[in-house]
Amino acid sequence: MVVAAAFALFAFAGPSAQAASIQPLEIVTKNGVQVFSVEMATTEQEKETGLMYRKELADGKGMLFDFSPEQEVSMWMKNTYIPLDMIFIRSDGRILRIAENTEPLSTKIIPSGGLAKGVLEVIAGTAKKYGIEPGDRVGHPLFSGH
């Protein structure tokens, strides 16, 4: 019994065991609707860790940070190995600002530049590739405007 319990702990304690749920998120751009599969970062631990230490992030995947209630948000790239686009989103679901191609491993503060309820992190180049711009609407239960 002890061996089985130890194995169960080991099996679920690995880096791939994440409490974050995967949810769909849509961004309505002038080029059409882009759908992403996002991990939710809602707890303080999830928000502090974010995408740190990961070596890759597939196109169409991302992480959505819940900063409810809407507030000034600051992000950074400490311990983050892959360049990202950070999309700051207001409570009504409209994109406030996009920080494109953020510098890996940098401790430079990346501010929201206004009140944001969420931040979507996707692989660098995503905003340019899909024509995502400030003012575009994000469809996800976190935001009231969809």
C-alpha positions as a Python dict, from the first residue, in 0.01 Angstrom:
ca = {
    (1, 'M'): (0, 0, 0),
    (2, 'V'): (274, 245, 89),
    (3, 'V'): (445, 186, -246),
    (4, 'A'): (123, 250, -438),
    (5, 'A'): (59, 572, -245),
    (6, 'A'): (412, 694, -313),
    (7, 'F'): (375, 612, -682),
    (8, 'A'): (44, 800, -699),
    (9, 'L'): (206, 1108, -544),
    (10, 'F'): (495, 1087, -788),
    (11, 'A'): (265, 1038, -1085),
    (12, 'F'): (66, 1355, -1012),
    (13, 'A'): (348, 1576, -886),
    (14, 'G'): (534, 1604, -1217),
    (15, 'P'): (564, 1931, -1413),
    (16, 'S'): (289, 1827, -1652),
    (17, 'A'): (38, 1797, -1367),
    (18, 'Q'): (-133, 2135, -1372),
    (19, 'A'): (-442, 2244, -1189),
    (20, 'A'): (-515, 2504, -1456),
    (21, 'S'): (-816, 2422, -1668),
    (22, 'I'): (-805, 2446, -2049),
    (23, 'Q'): (-1076, 2663, -2202),
    (24, 'P'): (-1156, 2802, -2547),
    (25, 'L'): (-1112, 3175, -2609),
    (26, 'E'): (-1207, 3367, -2924),
    (27, 'I'): (-1072, 3694, -3058),
    (28, 'V'): (-1282, 3871, -3319),
    (29, 'T'): (-1048, 4054, -3559),
    (30, 'K'): (-1109, 4234, -3887),
    (31, 'N'): (-976, 3914, -4050),
    (32, 'G'): (-1227, 3688, -3877),
    (33, 'V'): (-1252, 3492, -3554),
    (34, 'Q'): (-939, 3330, -3410),
    (35, 'V'): (-991, 3053, -3154),
    (36, 'F'): (-731, 2974, -2890),
    (37, 'S'): (-704, 2699, -2632),
    (38, 'V'): (-595, 2868, -2308),
    (39, 'E'): (-482, 2753, -1968),
    (40, 'M'): (-638, 2957, -1690),
    (41, 'A'): (-410, 3125, -1434),
    (42, 'T'): (-642, 3224, -1151),
    (43, 'T'): (-461, 3143, -824),
    (44, 'E'): (-173, 3357, -700),
    (45, 'Q'): (64, 3062, -757),
    (46, 'E'): (-55, 3014, -1116),
    (47, 'K'): (-31, 3388, -1188),
    (48, 'E'): (319, 3414, -1040),
    (49, 'T'): (446, 3113, -1235),
    (50, 'G'): (260, 3176, -1562),
    (51, 'L'): (454, 3030, -1854),
    (52, 'M'): (790, 3031, -1670),
    (53, 'Y'): (1034, 2750, -1744),
    (54, 'R'): (847, 2625, -2052),
    (55, 'K'): (1052, 2564, -2363),
    (56, 'E'): (770, 2585, -2618),
    (57, 'L'): (420, 2714, -2675),
    (58, 'A'): (224, 2595, -2977),
    (59, 'D'): (42, 2831, -3210),
    (60, 'G'): (-320, 2858, -3098),
    (61, 'K'): (-233, 2787, -2734),
    (62, 'G'): (-190, 3036, -2453),
    (63, 'M'): (-245, 3131, -2093),
    (64, 'L'): (-517, 3365, -1968),
    (65, 'F'): (-446, 3546, -1641),
    (66, 'D'): (-749, 3649, -1435),
    (67, 'F'): (-682, 3979, -1257),
    (68, 'S'): (-1040, 4039, -1139),
    (69, 'P'): (-1139, 4301, -1052),
    (70, 'E'): (-1014, 4519, -1338),
    (71, 'Q'): (-687, 4691, -1234),
    (72, 'E'): (-351, 4825, -1351),
    (73, 'V'): (-148, 4512, -1430),
    (74, 'S'): (229, 4468, -1462),
    (75, 'M'): (391, 4160, -1613),
    (76, 'W'): (750, 4051, -1671),
    (77, 'M'): (944, 3775, -1845),
    (78, 'K'): (1162, 3654, -1556),
    (79, 'N'): (1238, 3279, -1600),
    (80, 'T'): (1034, 3276, -1923),
    (81, 'Y'): (1234, 3121, -2207),
    (82, 'I'): (1005, 3185, -2502),
    (83, 'P'): (916, 3527, -2650),
    (84, 'L'): (549, 3611, -2604),
    (85, 'D'): (281, 3853, -2715),
    (86, 'M'): (98, 3984, -2407),
    (87, 'I'): (-258, 4094, -2479),
    (88, 'F'): (-409, 4313, -2205),
    (89, 'I'): (-791, 4289, -2199),
    (90, 'R'): (-1046, 4519, -2033),
    (91, 'S'): (-1343, 4386, -1834),
    (92, 'D'): (-1574, 4443, -2134),
    (93, 'G'): (-1360, 4205, -2342),
    (94, 'R'): (-1199, 4474, -2558),
    (95, 'I'): (-822, 4456, -2609),
    (96, 'L'): (-656, 4748, -2431),
    (97, 'R'): (-295, 4700, -2537),
    (98, 'I'): (-64, 4444, -2695),
    (99, 'A'): (301, 4406, -2593),
    (100, 'E'): (446, 4220, -2890),
    (101, 'N'): (753, 3995, -2894),
    (102, 'T'): (848, 4038, -2527),
    (103, 'E'): (1209, 3966, -2439),
    (104, 'P'): (1275, 3623, -2280),
    (105, 'L'): (1427, 3622, -1929),
    (106, 'S'): (1390, 4001, -1894),
    (107, 'T'): (1290, 4160, -1562),
    (108, 'K'): (1171, 4474, -1743),
    (109, 'I'): (818, 4561, -1628),
    (110, 'I'): (551, 4543, -1900),
    (111, 'P'): (256, 4760, -1790),
    (112, 'S'): (-106, 4728, -1903),
    (113, 'G'): (-126, 5101, -1969),
    (114, 'G'): (-475, 5117, -1820),
    (115, 'L'): (-725, 4899, -1638),
    (116, 'A'): (-717, 4532, -1740),
    (117, 'K'): (-913, 4234, -1614),
    (118, 'G'): (-715, 3974, -1802),
    (119, 'V'): (-388, 3915, -1982),
    (120, 'L'): (-358, 3661, -2261),
    (121, 'E'): (-6, 3531, -2326),
    (122, 'V'): (51, 3368, -2664),
    (123, 'I'): (361, 3285, -2867),
    (124, 'A'): (537, 3594, -3010),
    (125, 'G'): (414, 3691, -3355),
    (126, 'T'): (55, 3578, -3293),
    (127, 'A'): (-92, 3931, -3291),
    (128, 'K'): (79, 4020, -3618),
    (129, 'K'): (-1, 3682, -3779),
    (130, 'Y'): (-375, 3706, -3710),
    (131, 'G'): (-413, 4085, -3727),
    (132, 'I'): (-508, 4115, -3358),
    (133, 'E'): (-529, 4481, -3258),
    (134, 'P'): (-633, 4699, -2963),
    (135, 'G'): (-1012, 4736, -2966),
    (136, 'D'): (-1071, 4380, -3091),
    (137, 'R'): (-1321, 4181, -2885),
    (138, 'V'): (-1225, 3876, -2679),
    (139, 'G'): (-1492, 3614, -2617),
    (140, 'H'): (-1446, 3426, -2290),
    (141, 'P'): (-1657, 3390, -1970),
    (142, 'L'): (-1406, 3608, -1782),
    (143, 'F'): (-1525, 3912, -1978),
    (144, 'S'): (-1876, 4055, -1960),
    (145, 'G'): (-1884, 4210, -2307),
    (146, 'H'): (-1938, 3897, -2517),
}
